[in-house]
Amino acid sequence: MGAYLQSIEQLKPLLAEQRNATNLHGDVSIEIRKQRIQAVIDLLVEEHEALARAMDADFGGRHPGFSLMNDVLGSLTSLKHARDNLAHWLPNQARQVFAPYDQLGGEAWVQFHPKGSVGIIGTWNAPLFTLLSPLAGAFAAGNRAVLKPSEITPRTAEVLAKAIDARFDSLELAVICGGVEVGQAFASQPFDHLVFTGSTAVGRDIMRRAAENLVPVTLELGGKSPVIISRSADIPEAARRLAIAKGTNGGQICISPDIVYVPVELREPFLSAFCATYSALYPSVEGNADLVSVINPQHYSRVQSCIDQAEEQGAEVLRCPDVSMPASGRRAPLSIVLNPPRLSRIMQEEIFGPALVVLTYQEVAHVVSEINLGQRPLALYYFGTDAVEQDWVLAHTLSGGVTINDALMHAAMEDAPFGGVGASGMGHYHGREGFVEFSHARTVFKAPAYDPRAEWGMLAPYHAEFSEAMKAQICR
């Protein structure tokens, strides 16, 4: 069977074959794991231009340089980190044996074994990274894998699938393309672990389907990642960095800032600095190859309808750059929606596009209370130099990750876990934590040659004083 599966009917027998191969070969060596990772690295090096062209075509406008930076180099960073650190992650971990067996020669350790076959469902906004970054951890842990690229980026999926087919045996890595029905069937298969990146709503469906086979899941979802601008912040610099972050991928990133909380008296300086930076980055809209298009007409319409509703309900809307909405195409200026009604769609739904909500506040405690009333976000951002306030915010909020005095950056940390909490996901990948996520940690206890339990009176038939002897051990 080729590595590029042509129908969902091929998947179930392939998983059976992968399981048989796992049982037959046992834990694969560190050399084989590195070879598999290196093969993916080689694929990206050899196919990067074709993949960048495909992403540009799928988006209807995505700068090839950005695709190389975000998806190709981002994936390479994950893969190389796993390859270069695997030797430190793989060895058994010695653990303390309980008394008195520790004195009698007992030993204990934890082994990390491959789970088996890992299914990875990617998303369209980072069509390579959301497949290949978790694959780095899955391969490092010694697993076999099957990828399901997003149907919303079909050209990228096709280039990737053919490249995998040319380089891999399906018993190591396979790929299947297709729409929603294929994705649903994929999530219903008896994988040994399943990874999904996408919306919270779809994540719930994926988890339900995986539960039918008791498949553990890693869910990388989203949410309304908030930004708190402290009174202690460098306002021009905070605005500059946020403008850079919000323009990244046209706002189509799961950790893109959604809501910015600004002290009421600093609103105008912040808006002025933000718009100046954003308009300098993207001085025009139509025909601007640097500005990433919204992925398709449906998403474009969704974002614009959220903005329109807020404006109809009385919110003020600024646009950066200050140009008219294009008559055609899917590039748009960034819409800054000021203090929209709390129940408006733009306040309730993840934006995932060229729009940003700015809310003013008087007290940071009120901001934190409002954030905590919502679902746990995938990212939280704090700008400021007040260490006491910073620590208070971190202690009173919960999010997947945090970047201080910038945005998006924590997700680039390969030596730290990336993942959500609550509605923004569960589990994580990147680095050693990703290796552990896709491994089964198995405890092994090796008993000493001498077993003292009989002479200590701990075996049946129990002597008259046994209960009293046990009670004597109960203490604080």
C-alpha positions in Angstrom: 0.0 0.0 0.0 1.3 3.4 -0.9 1.8 6.1 1.7 -0.7 8.4 -0.1 -4.1 6.7 0.8 -6.8 7.2 -1.8 -9.8 6.4 0.3 -10.8 6.1 4.0 -11.5 2.4 3.4 -7.7 1.9 3.2 -7.1 3.5 6.6 -8.4 0.8 9.0 -6.3 -2.1 7.4 -3.3 0.2 7.4 -3.7 0.9 11.1 -3.9 -2.9 11.7 -0.7 -3.3 9.7 1.0 -0.5 11.6 0.0 -2.2 14.9 1.3 -5.6 13.7 4.6 -3.9 12.7 4.9 -2.3 16.1 4.3 -5.6 17.9 6.8 -7.4 15.6 9.6 -4.9 15.8 9.1 -3.6 19.3 10.6 -0.3 20.3 12.4 1.2 17.3 16.0 2.3 17.8 17.1 5.8 18.3 18.8 5.6 14.9 15.5 4.7 13.1 13.7 7.5 14.9 16.3 10.0 13.8 16.1 8.6 10.2 12.4 9.1 10.1 12.7 12.7 11.4 15.5 13.4 9.0 13.4 12.1 6.1 10.8 14.8 6.9 13.5 17.4 7.2 14.8 16.4 3.8 11.3 16.5 2.3 10.9 20.1 3.4 14.3 21.1 2.2 13.7 19.6 -1.2 10.0 20.6 -1.7 10.0 24.0 0.0 9.4 26.0 -3.1 6.5 23.8 -4.3 5.0 23.9 -0.9 5.3 27.7 -0.7 3.7 28.1 -4.1 0.8 25.8 -3.1 0.2 27.8 0.1 0.1 31.0 -1.9 -2.4 29.5 -4.3 -4.6 28.1 -1.5 -4.8 31.4 0.3 -5.3 33.4 -2.8 -2.4 35.6 -1.7 0.1 34.5 0.9 3.7 35.8 0.5 6.0 32.8 -0.2 8.6 34.2 2.2 6.0 34.2 5.0 5.0 30.6 4.2 8.7 29.6 4.3 9.2 31.3 7.6 5.9 30.2 9.3 5.4 26.7 8.0 8.6 25.4 6.5 11.1 26.9 9.0 8.7 26.5 11.9 8.4 22.8 11.1 12.1 22.4 10.6 12.7 23.9 14.0 10.5 21.4 15.7 12.0 18.4 13.7 15.6 19.4 14.3 15.0 20.0 18.0 13.5 16.5 18.3 16.3 15.0 16.3 19.1 16.7 18.2 17.7 16.1 21.7 16.2 12.6 21.4 19.2 11.0 23.0 18.6 13.0 26.2 14.9 12.2 26.3 14.9 8.4 25.6 16.9 6.8 28.5 15.0 5.1 31.4 14.5 7.3 34.4 15.5 5.8 37.7 12.9 6.1 40.5 13.1 5.8 44.3 12.0 2.4 45.6 9.8 2.3 48.7 11.3 1.3 52.1 12.6 -1.2 53.1 12.9 -2.7 49.6 15.3 0.1 48.7 17.7 -1.3 51.3 17.2 -4.9 50.1 18.3 -4.2 46.5 15.0 -3.4 44.9 15.1 -1.3 41.7 12.6 0.8 39.8 12.6 2.9 36.6 10.3 4.4 34.1 10.5 3.5 30.4 9.1 5.5 27.6 7.5 3.3 24.9 5.8 4.3 21.6 2.1 4.3 21.9 1.8 2.9 18.4 -0.1 4.7 15.6 -0.7 8.5 15.9 -3.3 10.3 13.8 -2.7 14.0 13.2 -5.4 16.3 11.8 -3.9 19.6 10.7 -5.6 22.9 10.0 -5.5 25.4 7.1 -4.0 28.4 8.8 -0.6 26.7 9.3 -1.1 23.7 6.9 2.4 22.3 7.3 3.3 23.3 10.9 0.1 21.9 12.5 1.0 18.5 10.9 4.8 18.3 11.1 5.4 19.9 14.4 3.4 17.3 16.3 4.9 14.7 14.0 8.3 15.6 15.3 7.2 14.5 18.8 5.4 11.4 17.5 8.4 10.2 15.6 10.8 11.0 18.4 8.6 8.8 20.7 9.0 5.9 18.1 5.5 6.0 16.8 4.1 5.5 13.3 1.7 8.1 12.0 -1.0 9.1 9.6 -1.6 12.7 8.6 -4.9 14.3 7.5 -4.2 17.8 6.0 -7.0 20.4 5.9 -9.3 20.2 2.9 -9.4 24.1 2.9 -5.8 24.1 1.6 -6.1 21.3 -1.0 -3.1 22.3 -3.1 -0.7 22.2 -0.2 -2.2 18.9 0.9 -1.7 17.4 -2.5 2.0 18.5 -2.7 2.7 17.2 0.8 0.9 13.9 0.1 2.9 13.2 -3.1 6.1 14.1 -1.3 5.4 11.7 1.5 4.4 9.0 -0.9 7.7 9.3 -2.7 9.8 9.0 0.5 8.0 6.9 3.1 6.6 3.4 3.6 3.0 3.5 4.7 4.0 1.4 7.8 6.0 4.4 9.0 4.0 7.4 7.7 0.9 7.8 5.5 -1.3 10.6 4.5 -5.0 10.9 3.4 -6.7 13.9 1.9 -10.4 14.7 1.8 -13.2 16.8 3.2 -15.3 16.8 6.3 -16.5 13.3 5.9 -13.0 11.9 5.6 -12.0 13.9 8.7 -14.9 12.6 10.7 -14.1 9.0 9.7 -10.4 9.6 10.4 -11.2 10.7 14.0 -13.3 7.5 14.4 -10.5 5.1 13.8 -8.7 3.1 16.5 -5.5 5.2 16.7 -3.3 4.9 19.7 -3.3 8.7 20.0 -5.0 11.5 18.0 -4.0 15.1 17.5 -6.4 17.7 16.2 -5.8 21.4 15.6 -8.8 23.6 14.8 -11.9 25.2 16.3 -13.3 24.4 19.7 -16.6 23.3 18.2 -14.9 20.8 15.9 -12.6 19.7 18.7 -15.6 18.6 20.7 -16.8 16.4 17.8 -13.3 15.0 17.4 -13.1 14.1 21.1 -16.5 12.4 21.0 -15.5 10.3 18.0 -12.1 9.4 19.6 -13.9 8.4 22.8 -15.7 5.6 21.0 -12.4 3.8 20.8 -10.9 5.2 24.0 -8.3 7.0 22.0 -6.3 9.7 24.0 -6.4 13.1 22.3 -4.3 16.2 22.0 -6.5 19.1 21.1 -5.0 22.4 20.0 -7.9 24.8 19.8 -8.3 28.5 20.1 -10.3 31.2 21.9 -10.3 34.9 22.4 -6.7 35.5 23.4 -6.7 38.7 25.5 -4.1 41.4 25.8 -3.7 43.5 29.0 -1.9 46.9 28.5 -0.7 48.0 31.9 -0.3 51.7 32.9 3.3 50.8 33.3 3.7 49.7 29.7 5.8 51.5 27.1 2.7 52.4 25.0 4.4 53.0 21.6 6.4 49.8 21.8 3.5 47.7 23.0 1.4 49.1 20.2 4.2 48.4 17.7 4.6 44.8 18.8 0.9 44.1 18.8 0.5 45.5 15.3 3.2 43.2 14.1 1.5 40.2 15.8 -2.0 41.1 14.6 -0.8 41.4 11.0 0.9 38.0 11.1 -0.9 35.6 8.7 -3.7 38.2 8.4 -4.8 37.5 12.0 -5.5 33.9 11.1 -3.5 32.3 14.0 -4.9 30.5 16.9 -2.9 32.7 19.3 -3.6 35.9 17.5 -4.6 38.7 19.9 -8.4 39.1 19.8 -9.1 41.7 22.6 -6.9 44.4 23.8 -7.6 46.0 27.2 -6.2 49.6 27.5 -6.4 52.0 30.3 -9.1 54.6 29.4 -6.7 57.5 29.5 -4.2 55.7 27.2 -6.6 54.7 24.5 -5.8 57.5 22.0 -2.0 57.2 22.3 -2.3 53.4 21.9 -4.5 53.6 18.9 -2.4 56.3 17.3 0.8 54.2 17.7 -0.9 51.0 16.7 -2.4 52.4 13.5 0.9 54.1 12.6 2.8 50.8 12.8 0.2 48.7 11.1 -0.2 51.2 8.2 3.5 51.3 7.8 3.7 47.5 7.6 0.7 47.4 5.2 0.3 50.8 3.5 -2.1 49.4 0.9 -4.6 46.5 0.6 -5.5 45.7 -2.9 -2.6 43.9 -4.7 -0.4 44.0 -1.6 1.5 40.7 -1.6 2.7 41.3 1.9 -0.9 41.2 3.3 -2.2 37.6 3.7 -5.6 37.1 2.2 -8.5 35.7 4.3 -8.5 32.0 3.3 -11.9 31.8 1.5 -15.1 33.8 0.9 -16.9 32.1 3.7 -14.4 33.2 6.3 -14.1 36.6 4.8 -17.9 37.0 5.0 -18.0 35.7 8.6 -15.4 38.3 9.8 -17.0 41.2 8.0 -20.4 40.3 9.3 -19.1 40.4 12.9 -17.6 43.8 12.3 -20.8 45.1 10.6 -23.0 43.9 13.5 -20.8 45.6 16.1 -20.9 48.8 14.0 -24.7 48.6 13.7 -24.9 48.2 17.5 -23.1 51.5 18.0 -19.4 50.5 18.2 -16.8 52.8 16.5 -14.7 51.1 13.9 -11.3 52.3 12.8 -9.4 50.9 9.8 -5.7 50.4 9.2 -4.7 51.5 6.7 -7.5 54.1 6.4 -8.7 53.0 3.0 -12.1 51.8 1.6 -12.9 48.2 1.7 -11.8 46.5 -1.6 -14.6 45.9 -4.1 -13.2 42.4 -4.7 -10.7 39.9 -3.4 -10.2 38.8 0.2 -7.5 41.2 1.4 -8.9 43.7 3.8 -7.6 46.5 6.1 -7.5 45.7 9.8 -10.8 46.8 11.5 -10.3 48.0 15.1 -13.7 47.7 16.9 -13.9 50.0 19.9 -15.9 49.0 23.0 -18.5 46.8 21.2 -21.5 45.5 23.1 -20.5 42.5 25.3 -23.0 40.2 23.6 -22.0 41.1 20.1 -20.7 38.3 17.9 -17.2 39.9 17.7 -17.0 39.6 21.5 -18.3 36.0 21.6 -16.6 34.4 18.6 -12.9 33.9 17.9 -12.1 36.5 15.2 -9.5 34.6 13.2 -9.1 37.4 10.7 -8.3 41.1 10.1 -10.1 42.6 13.1 -9.3 43.5 16.6 -11.4 44.6 19.6 -10.1 47.4 21.9 -11.8 47.8 25.3 -10.9 50.5 27.8 -10.6 49.9 31.6 -10.1 51.6 34.9 -8.8 48.7 37.1 -6.8 45.7 36.2 -8.8 43.6 38.6 -12.0 44.2 36.6 -10.1 43.1 33.4 -9.0 39.9 35.0 -12.5 39.2 36.2 -13.9 39.7 32.7 -11.3 37.4 31.2 -12.1 34.7 33.8 -15.8 34.9 33.0 -15.0 33.6 29.5 -13.5 30.3 28.4 -9.8 29.7 29.1 -7.8 31.2 26.2 -5.0 29.6 24.3 -2.8 32.7 24.9 -2.6 35.6 27.3 -0.5 38.7 26.7 0.6 41.3 29.3 2.5 44.5 28.5 4.0 46.4 31.4 7.0 46.8 33.8 5.1 46.5 37.1 6.4 43.2 38.4 3.9 43.0 41.2 1.0 43.6 38.9 2.4 41.1 36.3 2.7 38.4 38.9 -0.8 39.1 40.2 -2.2 38.8 36.6 -0.4 35.5 36.1 -1.6 34.2 39.5 -5.2 35.1 38.8 -5.6 33.9 35.2 -5.3 30.6 33.4 -4.3 30.2 29.7 -2.5 27.8 27.5 0.6 30.0 27.4 1.7 33.6 28.1 4.0 36.1 26.4 5.0 39.2 28.3 5.8 42.4 26.5 5.2 40.8 23.1 2.8 38.5 21.4 2.9 35.0 19.7 6.5 34.4 20.9 5.8 31.6 23.5 4.6 29.3 20.7 8.1 29.4 19.2 9.6 27.9 22.3 10.6 24.4 21.2 12.0 23.5 24.7 8.7 24.2 26.4 5.2 22.7 26.0 2.7 24.4 23.7 -1.0 23.6 24.3 -4.3 24.8 25.6 -6.4 24.4 28.7 -10.2 23.9 29.0 -12.0 25.2 25.8 -8.6 26.1 24.2 -7.5 22.5 24.2 -5.7 19.7 26.2 -2.3 18.1 26.0 0.7 19.6 24.3 3.6 19.1 22.0 7.0 20.7 21.4 10.2 19.5 23.1 10.5 16.8 25.7 6.9 17.4 26.8 5.8 16.5 23.2 8.0 13.3 23.4 6.3 12.4 26.7 2.8 13.2 25.3 3.2 10.6 22.5 4.9 8.0 24.7 3.5 5.5 27.2 5.4 6.0 30.5 5.7 2.5 31.9 6.8 1.9 35.5 9.1 -1.1 36.0 9.8 -2.6 39.5 12.5 -5.2 39.9 12.2 -7.0 43.2 15.1 -8.0 45.3 16.1 -11.7 45.7 15.1 -11.7 49.4 11.4 -11.3 50.4 11.0 -10.6 54.1 7.2 -10.5 54.3 6.7 -13.9 55.8 9.1 -13.5 58.6 7.7 -10.1 59.3 4.2 -11.6 59.8 2.7 -9.8 56.8 1.3 -12.8 55.0 -1.8 -14.9 55.8 -2.7 -16.5 58.0 -2.4 -13.2 59.9 -1.3 -13.5 63.6 -3.3 -11.9 66.4 -1.3 -8.8 66.6 -1.3 -8.0 62.8 -4.0 -5.3 63.0 -2.3 -3.6 65.9 1.0 -3.7 64.1 -0.6 -2.0 61.1 -2.3 0.6 63.3 1.1 1.4 64.8 2.3 2.5 61.4 -0.5 5.1 61.0 0.9 8.5 61.8 1.2 12.1 60.7 
